[in-house]
Amino acid sequence: MSKPVVVSIPHELGRAEARRRINEGLGSLTAQIGAVGEIKQAWEGDLLRFSLQAIGQTVTGTIDVQEHEARLEVYLPGIFAMIANKVKGRLRDEGQILLGGPKKS
């Protein structure tokens, strides 16, 4: 298995609000790695496990939601491992948008 892409995203939302936003915005995060089709996800307390299909490959990962930080760990198979740094940057950017400050109405 390849080394995971790890992204830590600080936030000031508290655990419950960060978890809610992640639950609602998982699709936008996973779109950054070319996800298509069904995203499977399951919460285990404040840890979200997910898997998705992207260009015929299965991508898996976790998001650990803490009081002041969300930690993403994404395992990129085969072809995606070559673009891990680009994916990491895009995940960080989208995560900061998702968890950045009060939600606008």
Backbone torsions as a table, in degrees:
resi	resn	phi	psi	omega
1	MET	NA	143.5	-179.0
2	SER	-73.8	161.3	176.0
3	LYS	-68.4	138.1	-177.2
4	PRO	-73.9	153.8	167.8
5	VAL	-85.8	123.7	-177.4
6	VAL	-116.9	127.6	179.1
7	VAL	-131.4	126.0	174.5
8	SER	-106.2	128.6	-178.0
9	ILE	-119.9	109.5	177.7
10	PRO	-71.5	150.4	177.3
11	HIS	-152.3	166.3	178.4
12	GLU	-123.9	31.1	-173.5
13	LEU	-93.8	-18.3	-168.7
14	GLY	84.9	159.4	-174.4
15	ARG	-63.2	-45.6	-174.9
16	ALA	-64.3	-46.1	-179.1
17	GLU	-69.1	-39.1	177.7
18	ALA	-62.4	-42.9	179.1
19	ARG	-63.0	-42.8	179.3
20	ARG	-60.7	-46.2	-179.5
21	ARG	-64.9	-39.4	178.0
22	ILE	-64.3	-43.3	179.5
23	ASN	-59.3	-42.3	180.0
24	GLU	-75.7	-29.8	-172.6
25	GLY	-106.2	11.0	-178.2
26	LEU	-57.0	-36.3	179.7
27	GLY	-59.9	-41.0	-179.9
28	SER	-69.8	-34.3	177.0
29	LEU	-66.6	-46.9	-176.5
30	THR	-73.1	-22.2	175.6
31	ALA	-62.3	-23.4	-179.4
32	GLN	-68.3	-15.6	177.0
33	ILE	-114.6	23.8	173.4
34	GLY	73.6	31.4	-178.0
35	ALA	-67.4	139.5	173.4
36	VAL	-134.4	154.9	177.5
37	GLY	77.5	-159.2	-173.1
38	GLU	-75.9	135.6	172.1
39	ILE	-100.6	121.9	176.5
40	LYS	-94.8	132.8	-179.8
41	GLN	-144.4	148.6	178.4
42	ALA	-149.5	127.5	176.7
43	TRP	-87.2	136.9	171.3
44	GLU	-125.1	89.5	-172.2
45	GLY	68.3	-120.9	179.5
46	ASP	-102.6	18.0	177.6
47	LEU	-110.9	121.1	177.8
48	LEU	-100.4	123.3	173.5
49	ARG	-103.2	135.2	-179.5
50	PHE	-142.0	158.7	172.6
51	SER	-147.0	152.7	-178.9
52	LEU	-156.9	164.0	177.2
53	GLN	-101.8	134.7	176.8
54	ALA	-143.5	116.8	-179.7
55	ILE	49.3	47.5	176.9
56	GLY	74.4	6.6	179.4
57	GLN	-115.3	150.1	176.6
58	THR	-97.3	124.1	177.4
59	VAL	-107.1	132.6	178.2
60	THR	-124.7	160.6	177.4
61	GLY	-178.0	-179.7	177.7
62	THR	-137.2	154.8	170.0
63	ILE	-129.2	116.1	-179.9
64	ASP	-99.3	112.4	-176.1
65	VAL	-94.2	118.7	177.1
66	GLN	-112.9	174.6	-176.6
67	GLU	-59.9	-36.8	-175.6
68	HIS	-127.7	12.8	-177.4
69	GLU	-161.1	146.4	170.1
70	ALA	-118.3	131.0	-177.8
71	ARG	-114.0	115.0	178.0
72	LEU	-95.3	135.2	172.0
73	GLU	-127.9	116.5	-176.3
74	VAL	-121.7	127.4	178.1
75	TYR	-97.9	116.6	-176.9
76	LEU	-102.6	120.4	179.2
77	PRO	-80.9	159.7	170.4
78	GLY	28.8	-105.7	-172.5
79	ILE	-60.3	-32.5	-178.2
80	PHE	-71.6	-25.6	-179.7
81	ALA	-58.6	-29.1	-179.5
82	MET	-69.4	-23.6	-178.3
83	ILE	-113.9	26.3	-175.6
84	ALA	-57.3	-41.7	-178.4
85	ASN	-65.7	-38.8	177.8
86	LYS	-65.3	-44.3	178.8
87	VAL	-61.6	-42.7	-179.6
88	LYS	-58.8	-45.4	179.2
89	GLY	-62.7	-42.5	-179.6
90	ARG	-68.3	-39.9	177.3
91	LEU	-63.5	-42.0	178.7
92	ARG	-61.6	-46.8	-179.0
93	ASP	-61.3	-48.7	-179.6
94	GLU	-65.7	-38.3	177.9
95	GLY	-63.5	-39.6	178.6
96	GLN	-66.9	-36.4	175.9
97	ILE	-64.5	-45.4	-177.5
98	LEU	-63.9	-39.1	-175.1
99	LEU	-104.9	10.6	-173.0
100	GLY	-91.2	90.6	171.2
101	GLY	82.8	-176.2	-176.6
102	PRO	-63.0	143.4	178.6
103	LYS	-72.5	130.5	179.2
104	LYS	-83.0	140.8	-179.4
105	SER	-78.6	NA	NA
